Structure formats: structure tokens, C-alpha cells
Amino acid sequence: MEYADAYTTFETQGRALPLLIRGDALSLLRDTFGGSDDARELIAENHETIDAIVHFLIEEDTHWQWSLEIDRETMLRWGRQRDLWHWKPV
């Protein structure tokens, strides 16, 4: 299943940051964990994973960010750092 890019927000430090989740990242998320064909529902179902990836991005770059973006490579980097076997590319 291919998804279009999805826009949402992430709440941190009392502010809402714009968050872009690329379609390739959503596809990887669904392929790995399963879930809805609807991007909004898939994001809601996997909010804890997405929150963890956002925190990973913030830790990588500690400068204040005005927006965030999650793509497939970001998700794979996050997964490899946590030694999650299912995030390693095949």
C-alpha cells in the first residue's frame, strides 16, 4: 500500500510543531506493524511509535526546530539504534 505524505502536529515544550510524515514512512509503518489503509487512522494507531521517532529526531539535533519530518530512512535509523530486528532493511 502506498500512502501520500501526511501532515500533523507534535506537541512539545508547550508548542505544536508541524510534523510531515512521508508516504514511504507510513508504508514502512504499516508493513511492519499492520494497521489501517487510511493514513490518519494509521498515525493514530501508531502514535507511540511516532512519538518515539520524533523524540529521536529532537535528540539528534538539539537546536530548536520549527518543523519535523519523518521519512523511511529516519525510521530505519531509529529502529537500528534500538536494535529492532524488524526495522533493518531487507
ZIPEVEN-V227335 format. One record per residue. SS is DSSP state (A for helix, B for strand, O for the rest). BURIAL is + if it has 9 or more other ideal C-beta (glycine too) atoms within 8 Angstrom, else -. Layout:
ss->[SS | SS]
burial->[BURIAL | BURIAL]
This chain:
ss->[O | O | O | O | O | B | B | B | B | B | B | B | O | O | B | B | B | B | B | B | B | O | A | A | A | A | A | A | A | A | A | A | A | O | O | O | O | O | A | A | A | A | A | A | A | O | A | A | A | A | A | A | A | A | A | A | A | A | A | A | O | O | O | O | O | O | B | B | B | B | O | A | A | A | A | A | A | A | A | A | A | O | O | O | A | A | A | O | O | O]
burial->[- | - | + | - | - | + | - | - | - | + | - | - | - | - | - | - | + | + | + | + | + | + | + | - | + | + | + | + | + | + | - | - | - | - | + | - | - | - | + | - | + | + | + | - | - | + | - | - | + | + | + | + | + | + | - | + | + | + | - | - | - | - | - | - | + | - | - | + | + | + | + | + | - | + | + | + | + | + | + | + | - | - | - | - | - | - | + | + | - | -]
